[in-house]
């Protein structure tokens, strides 16, 4: 479904991805784990077109996408739920959700999906007219997830969905990620809580200093003694 082949990306003179290769199959939940600065978020930004690779190839359903604009990649069914939520603070909750459907033209479908998001996230319905910047961190994360889903994607990329949230909200967020996957969407997730990420995923890639250094099932990485010693802090999540 999605494949990165030997992808290299740089910020000026700093090479952030160094020949990264990975793939996602339809319906999988795949996690990227590793320390801060390992290149995980850069990989997501490159897939979504926010960054251009210096070399390598990214394909979606076998077609190259690394030269496309972000809006063109979104139109092909890849949604990005960014680190730090990145809601539009001065727009209302409803307007933020509408922004998620900006490239769609099926007004009846948009209206139906909006009601579905309100049913899934009742707090967003209660605050539909409220400015997004006044929501709590957890509510903003729910809004960011719902906004991504409003594009009707086939793949959703979550970048640090639990960052800065209270433990009870973290469990809600991971439950939503699981629900999205069970509904048939493919998920690529960057998550600092490696223990939770590996507990949830089908497969995972461990990144260090811009490279993939290990890949396997979530269970395989959970059972690896060196991975456990170096990365598995935090709290597990029961799938």
PLY file of the C-alpha trace (Angstrom):
ply
format ascii 1.0
element vertex 239
property float x
property float y
property float z
element edge 238
property int vertex1
property int vertex2
end_header
0.00 0.00 0.00
2.72 2.47 1.10
6.42 1.90 0.52
9.50 3.99 1.24
12.64 2.80 -0.54
16.06 4.15 0.50
14.64 7.61 1.31
17.06 10.36 2.34
15.85 13.73 3.67
17.83 16.71 4.95
17.15 19.96 6.80
19.84 22.15 5.29
23.12 20.43 6.10
21.56 18.05 8.63
20.53 14.70 7.18
17.41 13.59 9.05
16.63 10.38 7.15
19.47 8.24 5.86
18.27 5.64 3.38
15.04 4.70 5.17
13.01 1.81 3.79
9.69 0.64 5.21
6.28 -0.50 4.07
2.66 -0.71 5.16
0.14 -3.27 4.02
-3.53 -2.43 3.85
-5.30 -2.73 7.19
-2.14 -2.80 9.31
-1.24 -0.72 12.33
2.50 0.00 12.09
4.48 1.91 14.72
7.69 3.91 14.40
9.59 4.01 17.68
12.90 5.49 18.77
14.44 8.35 20.70
13.81 12.04 20.03
15.60 13.10 16.87
15.60 9.60 15.37
13.70 10.79 12.27
10.26 9.41 13.02
8.30 12.63 12.52
10.43 13.48 9.49
9.34 10.22 7.90
5.66 11.16 8.32
6.20 14.68 7.00
7.96 13.27 3.96
5.13 10.86 3.21
2.58 13.69 3.44
4.59 15.94 1.13
5.64 18.54 3.69
9.26 17.56 3.03
10.87 16.44 -0.20
13.39 13.59 -0.23
16.85 14.19 -1.63
16.84 10.65 -2.96
14.84 7.46 -2.77
11.30 6.61 -3.73
7.89 6.71 -2.04
5.03 4.83 -3.66
1.33 4.59 -2.83
-0.56 1.70 -4.43
2.51 1.28 -6.64
2.47 4.87 -7.91
5.21 7.39 -7.02
4.03 10.23 -4.76
7.22 11.87 -3.50
6.94 14.74 -6.00
3.31 15.56 -5.22
1.97 18.51 -3.26
0.50 17.84 0.20
-3.03 18.45 -1.06
-2.52 15.93 -3.85
-1.31 13.33 -1.37
-4.31 14.03 0.87
-6.59 13.57 -2.14
-5.10 10.13 -2.67
-6.22 9.08 0.81
-3.32 9.82 3.16
-4.19 11.95 6.20
-1.66 13.32 8.70
-2.61 14.00 12.33
0.41 16.08 13.36
2.42 16.29 16.55
1.11 18.99 18.88
-2.44 18.76 17.44
-2.01 21.90 15.27
-5.67 22.86 15.41
-6.67 26.24 14.02
-7.01 28.06 17.36
-9.20 30.96 16.24
-11.62 28.80 14.26
-14.49 27.00 15.94
-14.54 23.25 16.47
-17.02 22.91 13.62
-14.86 25.03 11.32
-11.81 22.93 12.16
-13.72 19.80 11.23
-14.85 21.42 7.99
-11.19 22.12 7.18
-10.59 18.38 7.29
-13.08 17.97 4.45
-11.82 20.97 2.47
-10.90 18.93 -0.61
-14.16 16.99 -0.69
-17.14 17.98 -2.83
-19.79 15.55 -1.55
-21.76 17.90 0.69
-24.20 15.22 1.85
-21.32 12.91 2.78
-19.54 15.71 4.62
-22.66 16.47 6.66
-23.08 12.77 7.48
-19.43 12.44 8.52
-19.67 15.55 10.68
-22.54 13.99 12.63
-20.56 10.76 12.89
-17.64 12.67 14.43
-19.98 14.34 16.91
-21.33 10.90 17.85
-17.81 9.53 18.32
-16.56 12.60 20.19
-19.52 14.01 22.17
-17.36 16.74 23.75
-16.73 18.18 20.30
-20.46 18.41 19.68
-20.90 20.22 23.01
-18.19 22.68 21.96
-18.99 22.93 18.26
-19.17 26.74 18.31
-16.24 27.19 20.69
-12.82 28.39 19.47
-10.48 25.39 19.18
-7.71 27.22 21.00
-9.79 27.29 24.19
-10.15 23.48 24.37
-8.14 21.33 26.75
-5.19 19.38 25.40
-7.19 16.18 25.30
-10.09 17.84 23.52
-7.71 19.35 20.97
-6.26 15.90 20.31
-9.75 14.52 19.73
-10.40 17.40 17.36
-7.16 16.76 15.46
-8.08 13.09 15.05
-11.62 13.90 13.94
-10.34 16.54 11.50
-8.04 13.95 9.88
-10.89 11.45 9.61
-13.10 14.05 7.90
-11.01 13.63 4.75
-12.17 9.99 4.53
-8.61 8.65 4.32
-7.40 5.13 3.66
-4.25 5.73 5.71
-4.05 7.86 8.86
-0.65 8.88 10.20
-0.62 9.78 13.90
2.40 11.72 15.16
2.79 11.47 18.95
-0.95 11.21 19.71
-0.39 10.80 23.47
2.12 13.63 23.90
1.39 15.86 26.90
-1.89 14.20 27.82
-3.11 12.90 31.19
-3.00 9.09 31.55
-6.78 8.64 31.33
-6.88 10.69 28.12
-3.94 8.72 26.72
-5.93 5.51 27.09
-8.89 7.12 25.29
-6.63 8.20 22.43
-5.13 4.73 22.03
-8.64 3.24 22.11
-9.61 5.55 19.24
-6.52 4.51 17.27
-7.58 0.89 17.71
-11.16 1.67 16.68
-9.96 3.40 13.52
-7.89 0.37 12.61
-10.76 -2.04 13.32
-12.93 0.00 10.96
-10.57 -0.89 8.13
-8.20 2.07 7.97
-4.46 1.59 7.80
-2.51 3.34 10.57
1.10 4.54 10.77
1.86 5.82 14.26
4.85 7.63 15.75
4.72 7.30 19.51
7.22 8.06 22.30
5.54 5.53 24.58
7.21 2.59 22.86
5.68 0.04 25.22
2.15 1.14 24.31
3.02 1.45 20.62
4.40 -2.09 20.45
1.46 -3.44 22.45
-0.95 -2.04 19.86
0.76 -2.58 16.53
1.06 -5.41 14.04
4.59 -4.45 13.04
7.11 -1.83 14.11
10.28 -0.14 12.94
12.91 1.03 15.40
14.73 4.17 14.23
18.04 5.58 15.43
19.72 8.73 14.07
17.79 8.71 10.81
18.03 5.00 10.06
15.80 1.96 10.54
17.88 -0.34 12.72
15.33 -3.03 13.48
11.97 -4.20 12.20
9.56 -6.90 13.26
6.20 -7.61 14.81
5.22 -5.71 17.89
5.62 -8.90 19.91
9.12 -9.54 18.54
10.32 -6.09 19.53
8.61 -6.33 22.92
10.47 -9.54 23.60
13.85 -8.19 22.48
16.04 -7.67 25.55
18.08 -4.80 24.08
14.98 -3.00 22.80
13.32 -3.40 26.19
16.35 -2.05 28.01
16.79 0.98 25.76
13.24 2.00 24.88
10.45 0.32 26.78
9.54 2.80 29.46
6.01 4.05 29.88
2.79 2.17 30.21
1.47 -0.69 28.14
-1.97 -0.57 26.61
-4.31 -3.54 26.43
-5.48 -3.88 22.83
0 1
1 2
2 3
3 4
4 5
5 6
6 7
7 8
8 9
9 10
10 11
11 12
12 13
13 14
14 15
15 16
16 17
17 18
18 19
19 20
20 21
21 22
22 23
23 24
24 25
25 26
26 27
27 28
28 29
29 30
30 31
31 32
32 33
33 34
34 35
35 36
36 37
37 38
38 39
39 40
40 41
41 42
42 43
43 44
44 45
45 46
46 47
47 48
48 49
49 50
50 51
51 52
52 53
53 54
54 55
55 56
56 57
57 58
58 59
59 60
60 61
61 62
62 63
63 64
64 65
65 66
66 67
67 68
68 69
69 70
70 71
71 72
72 73
73 74
74 75
75 76
76 77
77 78
78 79
79 80
80 81
81 82
82 83
83 84
84 85
85 86
86 87
87 88
88 89
89 90
90 91
91 92
92 93
93 94
94 95
95 96
96 97
97 98
98 99
99 100
100 101
101 102
102 103
103 104
104 105
105 106
106 107
107 108
108 109
109 110
110 111
111 112
112 113
113 114
114 115
115 116
116 117
117 118
118 119
119 120
120 121
121 122
122 123
123 124
124 125
125 126
126 127
127 128
128 129
129 130
130 131
131 132
132 133
133 134
134 135
135 136
136 137
137 138
138 139
139 140
140 141
141 142
142 143
143 144
144 145
145 146
146 147
147 148
148 149
149 150
150 151
151 152
152 153
153 154
154 155
155 156
156 157
157 158
158 159
159 160
160 161
161 162
162 163
163 164
164 165
165 166
166 167
167 168
168 169
169 170
170 171
171 172
172 173
173 174
174 175
175 176
176 177
177 178
178 179
179 180
180 181
181 182
182 183
183 184
184 185
185 186
186 187
187 188
188 189
189 190
190 191
191 192
192 193
193 194
194 195
195 196
196 197
197 198
198 199
199 200
200 201
201 202
202 203
203 204
204 205
205 206
206 207
207 208
208 209
209 210
210 211
211 212
212 213
213 214
214 215
215 216
216 217
217 218
218 219
219 220
220 221
221 222
222 223
223 224
224 225
225 226
226 227
227 228
228 229
229 230
230 231
231 232
232 233
233 234
234 235
235 236
236 237
237 238
